[in-house]
Amino acid sequence: MNDIQSGNYEPMIQKKMEKGKSKLGSYVELFVGKKGILAFLKYEILTSMFGNWQGAAGIFLRGIFYKLLFKKVGNGVVFGKSITIRNPYKIIIGNNVIIDENVMLDAKGLDNQGIILNDGVYIGRNTILSCKNGDIILNKNANLGFNCEVYSLKKVEIGENVLIAAYTYIIGGGHMSSDAETLFRDQEKHAIGIKIGNNVWLGAKTIVMDGCDIGDNSIIGAGAVVTKSIPDYSVAAGIPAKVIKDRRNQ
């Protein structure tokens, strides 16, 4: 089993960087995500010139010029100030998407599809979408509050009209720890994936662990840790999260 198949993607990057690749080459691979001087210059010029512009002028200019960075961008997209963008050629953005200040969109990977933000998605400030050779899909009108993180070693999909409150962590993969003598970074990673259904509400500081699906129309209470899948129409809370009510029986 190779490093990609086992999910051991980050150590693989480090090994490649240790083989004498130039700093510029490593930067292009990790940030730009596409070889060639034109791709590098476009990335550098656009992010440097427009990334930190304040106010309405910045939003207006980024709305025009950032379309040149990504694989696809729809109409009416709002890009906030100081967004960190990695591998934009693997990012698709639909219509009327809002990306607030200080968000990170990191689509890097060797053979993944990247990030898809469908129409009407909102991403709050300081939120991180991080692909580690996985995919992240946010469907229509999904809403992520501030200071959230979505991490994907395989596939994380968030359904339509989902509300995700602040400081929520969706962890689509993890480290193995079976070998006590091997560094954690050098051990295999596991990744099953996560699917969050439509019209789900995750309360503040929720944690969703890898391999857990959350059914349509469910509510997860604030501070819950989801360690197993939750059925449709459930209200779940606690550490670990347990179903305490069926919303259809109210």
matplotlib code that plots the C-alpha trace (Angstrom):
import matplotlib.pyplot as plt

x = [0.0, 1.5, 1.3, -1.7, -3.7, -3.0, -3.9, -0.3, -0.3, 1.4, 4.5, 4.7, 4.8, 7.6, 9.6, 9.3, 10.4, 13.4, 14.6, 16.2, 13.4, 13.9, 11.9, 10.2, 9.3, 7.9, 5.9, 4.4, 3.4, 1.8, 0.3, -0.2, -0.9, -0.2, 3.2, 4.3, 5.6, 2.3, 0.3, 2.8, 2.8, -1.0, -1.3, 1.3, 0.1, -3.6, -3.3, -0.6, -2.4, -6.0, -5.9, -5.7, -7.7, -10.1, -13.8, -16.1, -13.2, -11.5, -14.7, -15.3, -11.8, -11.5, -14.9, -13.5, -10.0, -10.2, -12.3, -9.0, -7.6, -10.1, -11.3, -14.7, -16.5, -20.2, -21.8, -22.3, -19.4, -18.1, -14.4, -13.5, -10.1, -7.1, -8.4, -5.7, -6.0, -4.1, -4.4, -7.2, -7.3, -9.1, -11.7, -15.2, -17.4, -21.1, -23.3, -23.9, -21.3, -19.9, -16.4, -15.7, -12.3, -9.3, -10.9, -8.5, -9.4, -6.8, -7.5, -4.1, -3.6, -2.0, -5.1, -8.1, -10.9, -10.6, -13.3, -16.8, -18.8, -22.3, -24.8, -25.5, -22.8, -21.6, -18.3, -17.7, -14.4, -11.4, -12.9, -10.6, -11.5, -8.5, -8.1, -5.3, -5.7, -9.5, -12.5, -14.8, -18.3, -20.7, -24.1, -26.6, -27.1, -24.8, -23.7, -20.5, -20.0, -16.8, -13.7, -14.9, -12.6, -13.5, -10.6, -10.7, -8.5, -11.1, -14.5, -16.6, -19.9, -22.2, -25.8, -28.2, -29.4, -27.1, -26.3, -23.0, -22.3, -19.0, -16.0, -17.3, -14.8, -15.5, -12.7, -12.7, -9.7, -7.2, -3.8, -3.2, -1.4, -0.9, 2.9, 4.3, 7.8, 7.0, 6.4, 2.7, 3.4, 5.0, 2.1, -0.7, -3.8, -7.4, -10.2, -13.7, -15.4, -18.3, -21.7, -24.0, -27.5, -29.8, -31.3, -29.0, -28.1, -24.8, -24.6, -21.5, -18.3, -19.7, -17.1, -17.9, -15.4, -14.5, -16.9, -19.9, -22.9, -25.6, -29.1, -31.4, -33.3, -31.2, -30.0, -26.7, -26.5, -23.7, -20.5, -21.4, -18.9, -20.3, -18.6, -21.2, -23.8, -27.0, -30.4, -32.7, -34.8, -32.7, -31.9, -28.5, -26.3, -23.5, -20.0, -20.3, -23.4, -26.5, -30.0, -32.3, -35.4, -37.0, -38.2, -41.2, -42.5, -42.7]
y = [0.0, 3.4, 6.6, 8.0, 4.8, 4.7, 8.4, 9.2, 12.3, 15.0, 12.8, 12.1, 15.9, 16.3, 13.4, 15.1, 18.4, 16.6, 15.4, 18.6, 20.4, 24.2, 26.4, 27.9, 24.5, 23.5, 26.7, 26.3, 22.7, 23.5, 26.9, 27.5, 23.8, 24.2, 24.2, 27.0, 30.5, 32.0, 30.2, 31.3, 34.9, 35.1, 33.6, 36.0, 39.1, 38.7, 37.5, 40.2, 43.1, 42.5, 40.1, 42.8, 45.6, 47.1, 47.8, 47.9, 48.6, 45.3, 43.3, 44.8, 44.2, 40.7, 39.9, 40.8, 39.5, 36.4, 34.7, 34.3, 32.2, 29.4, 26.5, 28.0, 30.9, 31.9, 35.3, 37.4, 35.9, 38.0, 37.4, 39.0, 40.4, 38.2, 34.9, 32.2, 30.2, 27.1, 25.1, 27.3, 25.2, 22.6, 24.9, 25.4, 28.2, 28.6, 31.7, 34.1, 32.5, 34.6, 34.0, 36.1, 37.5, 35.3, 32.2, 29.4, 27.4, 24.7, 22.2, 20.6, 16.9, 14.6, 13.0, 14.5, 16.7, 19.5, 21.9, 22.6, 25.4, 25.3, 28.2, 30.3, 28.9, 31.2, 30.7, 32.7, 34.4, 32.5, 29.2, 26.6, 24.1, 21.8, 19.0, 16.5, 14.7, 14.5, 16.4, 18.9, 19.6, 22.2, 22.0, 24.7, 27.3, 25.6, 28.0, 27.7, 30.0, 31.6, 29.7, 26.3, 23.7, 21.0, 18.5, 15.8, 12.9, 11.3, 13.0, 15.3, 16.4, 18.9, 19.0, 21.7, 24.4, 23.2, 25.5, 25.0, 27.2, 28.7, 26.6, 23.4, 20.8, 18.2, 15.8, 13.6, 11.4, 10.7, 9.3, 5.7, 5.0, 1.3, 1.4, 2.9, 3.2, 5.1, 8.8, 9.7, 11.6, 8.5, 6.1, 5.4, 7.6, 6.3, 8.0, 6.8, 10.1, 12.1, 13.0, 15.6, 15.5, 18.3, 20.8, 19.8, 22.2, 21.7, 23.7, 25.7, 23.7, 20.4, 17.9, 15.3, 12.4, 10.5, 7.8, 9.5, 10.5, 12.8, 12.3, 14.9, 17.3, 16.5, 18.8, 18.3, 20.1, 22.5, 20.9, 17.4, 15.0, 12.8, 9.4, 7.4, 8.0, 9.9, 9.0, 11.4, 13.8, 13.2, 15.5, 14.4, 15.8, 14.9, 13.4, 11.1, 12.3, 10.2, 10.6, 12.0, 12.7, 12.1, 15.5, 13.8, 12.8, 16.3]
z = [0.0, -1.0, 1.0, -1.0, -0.5, 3.2, 3.6, 4.6, 2.4, 4.5, 5.2, 1.5, 0.8, 3.4, 1.8, -1.6, -0.2, 1.5, -1.9, -2.9, -4.6, -4.6, -2.3, -5.3, -6.6, -3.2, -3.0, -6.4, -5.6, -2.2, -2.9, -6.6, -7.4, -11.1, -12.9, -15.2, -14.9, -16.0, -13.3, -10.7, -11.8, -12.0, -8.5, -7.0, -8.7, -8.0, -4.4, -3.6, -5.3, -4.2, -1.2, 1.5, 0.0, 2.6, 2.2, -0.8, -3.2, -2.2, -2.5, -5.9, -7.2, -5.9, -7.4, -10.8, -10.7, -8.4, -11.1, -13.0, -10.1, -9.7, -11.8, -11.9, -10.2, -10.6, -10.4, -7.3, -5.3, -2.4, -1.4, 1.9, 2.9, 3.6, 2.2, 2.0, -1.2, -2.0, -5.2, -6.6, -9.8, -7.7, -6.4, -7.9, -6.5, -7.5, -7.6, -4.7, -2.4, 0.4, 1.8, 4.8, 5.9, 6.9, 5.5, 4.2, 1.1, 0.9, -1.9, -2.2, -3.0, -5.5, -7.0, -5.3, -6.9, -4.3, -3.0, -4.4, -2.9, -4.5, -4.9, -1.8, 0.5, 3.3, 5.0, 8.2, 9.0, 10.2, 8.9, 7.3, 4.6, 4.4, 1.9, 2.6, -0.7, 0.1, -1.2, 0.5, -1.0, 0.4, -1.1, -1.8, 1.0, 3.5, 6.2, 8.2, 11.1, 12.2, 13.4, 12.0, 10.4, 7.8, 7.3, 4.6, 3.9, 1.7, 1.2, 3.4, 2.0, 3.7, 2.6, 1.5, 4.0, 6.7, 9.6, 11.3, 14.3, 15.4, 16.5, 15.0, 13.8, 11.1, 11.1, 8.0, 8.8, 11.6, 12.7, 13.5, 16.8, 16.9, 16.7, 19.9, 18.4, 15.2, 15.0, 14.7, 11.5, 9.9, 10.7, 8.4, 8.5, 8.3, 6.4, 5.9, 5.1, 6.5, 5.0, 6.7, 5.3, 4.3, 6.8, 9.6, 12.5, 14.3, 17.5, 18.5, 19.3, 17.8, 16.8, 14.1, 13.9, 10.7, 9.6, 11.1, 8.9, 10.2, 8.8, 7.2, 9.4, 12.5, 15.3, 17.2, 20.5, 21.3, 22.4, 21.3, 20.0, 17.3, 17.3, 15.4, 12.7, 13.6, 12.0, 10.2, 12.3, 15.4, 18.3, 19.7, 22.4, 24.8, 24.8, 23.0, 21.2, 21.8, 20.3, 22.8, 20.7, 17.3, 16.0, 14.3, 17.8, 19.3]

ax = plt.figure().add_subplot(projection="3d")
ax.plot(x, y, z, "-o")
ax.set_aspect("equal")
plt.show()
